[in-house]
Amino acid sequence: MAHSFRFLPDEKDHEATRLLPWVMAVMVYLSALSLTGGILVHKGFGGWTESLSNRLTIQISVEDAAEREQMVTTTREILEKTPGVMTVRRLSDQEIADLLEPWLGEGNITGDLPVPAMMDVQIDSRLALNLKALSSRLHQLSDKIHIDDHQKWLGHFVRLTRMVEYVALGIFLLVILATVAIVIFGTKAGLAEHKETIKIMHLMGAEDSLVAQAYQKRFMRHGIKGGVVGLVLALLTIFAMAKLVQNLAQGLVEAPDVPYLEMLLLLLLPLLSGLISMVTARITVIKELARTM
């Protein structure tokens, strides 16, 4: 009979308790958004930057077509004999036009436009390519041959993505700490409100674990209920933002693919919210009763 005894008031009759699920919903909502941002940055842009880090772009900006073709052939021969170079591929005129069209406008890429020849070079990441020596050799051939190794701007981009990941993780940890603080505050407020009732229960032989069980069950329900609401709102927000990014990125940059497998981890947030609320409430009750009772 003792385990079925209910001494806490109905949730609808307690204003502070009634608002707790909505507070949990906000916490899970923020957690889902921060985790989504971190996952998208890590998975979506990680592979993209890794693929670019093993590539070079060669531009040959010679105006005379015949001379430019001769330069392309000679440059290809030099690259293919260079240790560390795996493949050399010349970009077609259509590929170059596709790259320029978003910036110059559709239909503005005409035949008389001076477009340089471009070559995509894939290098072996296991070998150290002497880029300085290669650049010097190509410049001896012509000062109109330019090498872009992507490393300078790619390094800034990698540092930016890592910072975004750390910020997302930091937000997630701060939300967890805020959730713990809210549960502790709510539990202590409930204990103070029902102090006399708990004293009577102790006189009747009830143990601290019985009181803790009542609070941990209630806060676990709050955590799961609010977690489900927050997760649904977060998924709606993520879906709307993904559509917006796709519409804005169309024709300019390729939007990263959504890693749906990793996104399934978001479904665990309501359970995590309930678990954190339950454990925090139990520990708070046990410590508070040991200190005051």
Secondary structure, DSSP 8 states (H G I E B T S, - for coil): -GGG---S--GGG-HHHHHHHHHHHHHHHHHHHHHHHHHIIIIITHHHHHHHHTEEEEEE--SSHHHHHHHHHHHHHHHHTSTTEEEEEE--HHHHHHHHHHHH-TT---TTS---EEEEEEE-TTS---HHHHHHHHHHH-TTEEEE-SHHHHHHHHHHHHHHHHHHHHHHHHHHHHHHHHHHHHHHHHHHHTHHHHHHHHHTT--HHHHHHHHHHHHHHHHHHHHHHHHHHHHHHHHHHHHHHHHHHTTTS------HHHHGGGGGHHHHHHHHHHHHHHHHHHHHHHHH-
